[in-house]
Amino acid sequence: MKNYAIILASGTGTRCQNNLPKQFLKIGDKTILEHTLDIFETNNNIDGIILVITAQYKQKAADLTKSYKKIIKITEGGETRKVSSYIGVNSIEEDNANVLIHDCARPLLSQKVLNECIEALKKHDAIVTAIPSSDTIIEIENREVINIPDRAKLMRVQTPQCFRLPLIKKAHELSLNDNDFTDDCGLVLKYNLAKVHIVEGDINNIKITYPQDIKFAQYLTNIK
């Protein structure tokens, strides 16, 4: 069964305080987009990559990624992550495949975690990558704490999130008119379509959100 990676790169990156979307900002000599694509391009288990990006920057992405042999499609994303994910999933024309949905803003995903996700798809229909929470999480309402959940039962979700293609397509079809969306695994659970298996992620698989995250990524990778 083929393994397709869907890279979601439609975000505007406003919190990075830059004129360009954060996927075009650089860590060392490469953009975040290139670093993320490299992970999947060099993995022997990945058969194809679908890049979902804002229409305004589609040509810029195409020019930047000409050397990537595994990119089979660059498609325009939607106004929300949910719509972009839907577009990416439905751009796969095969009846059956494995789909790995990954945030472009996570350029430090390790090959170890990626391979463990692919291996887990041999036994499970839905996979979420997550790490234990080192901080206590509080539930609030009107700026007041109303609950402190048991930290041992909480994990921090990362990507990739991985699925059998028919399953994630069905989840998106059922939720077409549903705006109560957290992520793709949340849809699978909401409609009780499958159990979601956990693959332990990596604390270094950070999401680039703020300017200081780029400096931290440079530190983690020893890129100057």
Protein Blocks (a to p, Z undefined) as FASTA:
>chain_A
ZZdddddfkbgolmnopabdfklpcehjbcfklmmmmmmmmpmkbmbdcddddfklmmmm
mmmmmmpmklmbdcdddfbfklmmmmmmmmpmbfbdcdddddfklmkbcfklmmmmmmmm
mmbcbdcdddddfbdcdddeehiafbdcdfklgccddddddddfklmmmmmmmmmmpcbd
fblmlmmmmnopaccddddddfklccdfbfklmmmmmmmnopZZ
